[in-house]
Structures are given as C-alpha cells and as structure tokens.
Amino acid sequence: MASLGLQRNLVTYFVNKLNLSKPTAANMVSNFVGTLYLTPFIGGFMADSYMGRFWAIFAFAIIQILVSHSISSMLR
C-alpha cells in the first residue's frame, strides 16, 4: 500500500525537485515499482533454493539496513 501512495508523489518530486522530464520521471517510477514487485520472488527463490528461511531473512535484513543507512547519509 505504501508503494501505491508513493508513486504519484515520487513523479512530482522527480519533476519539481530533480528537474527531470515527465516521461523520464514516470519511467524511473515504473522501474522502481517493477523492482518492488520482483524482489520478493527473487528473495523467495534464494531462500528456498540456497539459503534457508532464517539465513535469508538475516542476510536481506542486513542488506536493507546498509542500503537505508547509505541513502539516509546521502540525503543529509
């Protein structure tokens, strides 16, 4: 639900703050949403085939923490 509400605001942010064209902003948001919907399938495949449920949760949680920390440090 959060990604659905984020889509229109993200296009507006890209156009107004980052000065991108509307088609480029819409394309970036489409890529973002596509990645959002695809990553659970990739994570599920990795967990079922290679890692196991708990190691997958641990590994992807660490990746999420590192990425969100790097993004928050870039926005400061």
C-alpha positions in Angstrom: 0.0 0.0 0.0 2.8 2.4 0.7 4.3 2.0 -2.7 1.0 2.8 -4.3 0.7 6.1 -2.5 4.3 6.9 -3.2 4.1 6.6 -7.0 2.4 9.9 -7.8 4.4 11.8 -5.1 7.6 10.4 -6.5 6.9 11.6 -10.0 6.1 15.0 -8.7 9.4 15.0 -6.7 11.4 14.0 -9.7 9.9 16.6 -11.9 9.9 19.5 -9.4 13.0 18.9 -7.3 15.3 17.0 -9.6 14.2 18.8 -12.8 13.6 15.6 -14.8 11.2 15.5 -17.7 7.8 13.8 -17.0 8.4 10.8 -19.2 11.8 10.2 -17.6 10.3 10.5 -14.1 7.4 8.2 -15.0 9.9 5.7 -16.4 12.0 5.8 -13.2 9.0 5.3 -11.1 7.8 2.3 -13.2 11.3 0.8 -12.9 11.1 1.3 -9.1 7.7 -0.3 -8.8 8.7 -3.2 -11.0 11.7 -3.8 -8.8 9.5 -3.6 -5.8 7.2 -6.4 -7.1 10.1 -8.5 -8.4 12.4 -8.6 -5.4 10.2 -10.8 -3.2 10.2 -13.5 -5.8 14.0 -13.3 -6.1 14.3 -13.4 -2.3 11.9 -16.4 -2.0 13.8 -18.3 -4.7 17.1 -17.6 -2.9 15.7 -18.7 0.5 14.1 -21.9 -0.8 16.9 -23.0 -3.1 20.1 -21.9 -1.4 20.0 -20.2 2.0 17.1 -21.4 4.1 14.4 -19.2 5.6 16.2 -17.8 8.6 19.6 -17.1 6.9 17.7 -15.4 4.0 15.8 -13.1 6.5 19.1 -12.3 8.2 21.1 -11.6 5.0 18.4 -9.5 3.4 17.8 -7.5 6.6 21.5 -6.7 6.8 21.3 -5.6 3.1 18.3 -3.4 3.8 20.0 -1.8 6.8 23.1 -1.0 4.8 21.2 0.4 1.9 18.9 2.5 4.0 21.8 3.8 6.0 23.7 4.8 2.9 20.6 6.5 1.4 19.9 8.4 4.6 23.5 9.6 4.8 23.3 10.8 1.2 20.2 12.9 1.9 21.8 14.8 4.8 
